Structures are given as structure tokens and as C-alpha cells.
Amino acid sequence: MKKFINLTKRNCLVFLRDRAAVFFSLLAMLIVLMLMGVFLGNMNEENVVNLLKEYGGSRNMKLDQEHARELVQYWTLAGILVVNAVTVTLAVIGNRVTDVSEGKLPALYSAPVSRNIIALSYIMSAVLIGIVMCVITLGVSLGYIVATGGELPDAWALGRIFLLIVLNVCIFSIIMYFCALFVKSSSAWSGIATVVGTLVGFVGGIYLPMGNLPDGVAAVLKYIPILHGTSL
């Protein structure tokens, strides 16, 4: 157990020491915030309000606008949490790829430590850092929502959100580690991170609702865990 803790601590410190890696792991989240703040947020709010108009009857447009804004804010928050779960764990698991490319992994394998323990230490470091980043994001986002007139979820809802954060981070940490087994160079992993960071917003249905996508694209997205994580 002590060896496992020390290896996990080592992987966490290696990642956190590289400030550029920390920043770029959060870059996809920053892009989502920028897009939603500039034009996608208003567009989605208008779509929700227009949808409510189709029901007819006497409506309070101001109240509809407020509810639509809060809906889009929480919808965006759900997407950002999953974006973090994907991009942060991908960046942390990059430690393994770096160890392989720099010849450090064979040295670890030669130590009196089980290979399963070494593998679990990479995954656990991604889980721990991913959870911390997501919780920080959740706190900041909820503060913004409340400051703009939204309602804070109750304790039961917050507890469920935390458990879902842990679930998503664990799942994507394992997926990223599996993918890292087939990558031998840091440049290749950086390329994968760039592609994933670009597509994760679309794959998670954050930028556009599923109903606005072609049926074929929507059918494919249903088989990708990112969309289901966001939905939860």
C-alpha cells in the first residue's frame, strides 16, 4: 500500500509541476465557457423560449427567459464537468506516455513493485486530480449561477452530482489509460489531446442539442460515454 501511495503521489506531483500541462488540460473547458458566454448561451436560451411559445396560452416572457437562462447554465455546467473529466484525466494519464518515451517506465518495472500497482497508480492519480478539478469547477460555476439569480441545488442534489463526478472521472481515467497503452510518444499523445479537446464539446451535446443534430450523427453519439455522462 505504501508503494502504491508513493507512486500515486509521484504521478500527481509530476503533473501539477508542469503548469502548461495543467492549463492545457483545462483549455477545452475555457473554450466552452467562452463560446457559451459569447453567443451559444443566448442562442440556446432563445431556442428554449421559442419552444415554450409553441405551447400557446398566456405566458410570462420575463419568467420564461429567466428559467431558460438557468436551464442553459446548468446544461452548460453538466457539459463542463464532463469535459474536465475527459481532458484532465487525459492530461494526467499522459504521465505514463512520457515515462515510456523517456525510458522511465522500464526502470519502474525493474523495481520490486507489481506492474498492477504501477498501472493503478497512474489511474488513481488521474482520478484524484480529475475529482479536485471538477469540484473546483462546480463550486465556481454554482457561485456564478447564484450570483446571476439562479437557484442553488439542495444538499441531496449536490451529493448526487459529486457521486456522478466521481463515476465519470473513474470511467474516463480507465478509458484514457487503456488508450495510453497503445501510444509510445508524447507528441502523438499531444495530438490525441488536441483532437479530443476540440471534439468533446460536440460529442457531449454541449454546443448543440441532440435534437439539432442529424439522425445519423445523433445515433453514433449515443454509443459514446461522454454524452451519457453529460446527460446524467
N, C-alpha and C positions, 0 to 999 in steps of 0.2 A: 504493500500500500504506500509506503514511504517513497519508493522509487516512482510509482505512478504519480503521486502528488508533485514530486520534484520535476518530473518530465513535463507535466501539465503546466506547472509554474514557469518553467523554462520557455515553453511554446508561447505562453501568454506574454511574457516579457519581451521575447523576440519580436512579436507583432507590435506591441504597444511602443516599443523603442523606435520603430520606423514610423515617423509622423506622416510621411507621404502615403504609406500604405493605409493608415487609419483614415486619412482624408479621402482617398480614392475609394475606399470601401463604402464610404457614406455619400459618394458623389451621385449615385443613382437616386438616393433619397432627396438630395438637394435639387436635382433636376425635376423630380416630381413636384416638389414644393414650388419651384419657380414656374413650371407650366400651369399648375393649378392656380397659382396666385395671379398670373398674367392674363390668361384667357380661358383655360379649360374649366376653371371653377365657375365663372359667370355663365359660360355656355351650358354647363350641366344643370345649374340652378334654373336657367330659363327653360330647359327641356322638362324639368320636373314640374315647374309652374304651368307650362303649356299642357302637360299631361293631365294635371288636375282640372284645367279648364274644360277638358273633354267630358267631365262628369256633369257639367252644367250646374244649374241651381245658383243660389246666392252664395258667393264666396267672399271671404276677406282676403284681398290680394296681398295686403301687408303681412298678414299672418302666414299665408301660403309661402311668401318669399322668405320669411324667417325660418319656417320649417324646412323649406327646400335647401337653404344655406346650411342648416345644421345637418341635414341628411348627407349633403355632399361633403361636409367637413369630416364626418365620421366615416364615410365611404373612403375618403382620401386617407384618413388615419389608418384604416384597416390595410389599405394598399401599402402605405409607407412601412408599417410594421413587418409585413411580409417581404417587402423589398430589402429591408435591413436583414431579415432572417436569411435571405439568399446571398446578398452581396457581402455582408460582414463575415459570414461563415466561409464563403468562397475565399475571401482575402486571408483569413486566419489559416485555413487548410493549405494555403499557398506556402506556408512554412515547410510542409513536407516536400513540396516540389523543389523549393530552394535547397533543402537538405540533400535531396537527390542530386540536383545539378552541381552542387558544391562538394559532393562526395562525403557529406557528414552522416548520411543515413547508414552506410556500411559500418562506420565507427560505432554508431548506436547499437546496431545489430550484433557487433562483436562484444558488447558489454554483457554482463550477467543479468540481463533483463529479457523477459519474454517478449517476442515480437507482438503478441496480442496487447501487452501492456503499452508498448510504444505506439501502436495504432490507436488504442483507446485514449492515450494522452493527447494525440492530435485532435481527435474528435471532441474530447472534453474541453480542451482549450477553446475550440470554436464555439461550443455550447455556452460556456461561461461568458465569453466576450460578447457573443450574439445576444444573450439574455440581457446583459448590462446595457448594451447599446439600445436595444428595443425598449427597455424600461425607461431609460432616459428620454428617448423619443416620445414615448407615451406620456410621460409627465409634462414635457414641454408642450406637446400638442394639446393635451387637455387644458393646460393653462391658457393657451391661445383661444380654444373653443369657449371656455368660460368667460374670458375677457371680451369676446365679441358677442356675448349674450346667449351662448349655448348653455345647455344643462349638463352637469357632471353626472356620469353613471353612478348608480348606487354601489355599495360595497360588494354585493353579490356579483354584479356585472363586472366590476373591476377584478374580482378574484377569478372569474371565468376567463377574462381577457388575459390575465397573467398565465393561467394554465395553458391557454391556446398559444401564447408566445413561446412557452417552454416546448410545447409539442412541435410547433413549426420549426423552431431553431434546431431541435434534436433531429427532426426528419431531414432538413436541408444540410445539416452537418454531416450526416451519414451519406447522403447523396453526393455531396462535394468530395468527401474522402474517397468514395468509390471512383469518381471521375478522375481524381488526382492519381490514382493507381496507374493510369494509362498515359500520364504526362510526365516527361522527363526533363523539360527545360522551363525556366522561369519566363522566358519570352512567350512560349506557347501558352502558358497559364495566364499571362497578362492579356494575351489576345482573347482567350476564352472569357476572362473577366470583363473585357470591353464589350464583347458581344452580349453577354448575359446582362450587364448593366444597362445596355441600350434597349433590350427587348423585354426586360422583366416587367416594365410598366404596362406594355401592351398585353403580354401573356397573362398578367394578373387582372386584366379588365379594369385597370385604373384610369387610363386615359380616355377610353371609350367604353360605354356599357356593352354588355354582351349582345343586347338587342340591336345595336347599331352595326354589328359585325356580320359579314356574310355567313350563311349557314355552314358552309364548309369549314371556314376558319373557326367558328364557334364550336363545331363538333370536335375539331382537333384539340382546342384549348381545354375541353372537358377532361382530357386524359393527362393533363399536366397538373401536378400537385400545387403549383403556385396559385392557380385560380381557386382551388378548393380552400387553400389556406386563407386567402383574402375573404372568401365567402364566409368562412367560419368567424 
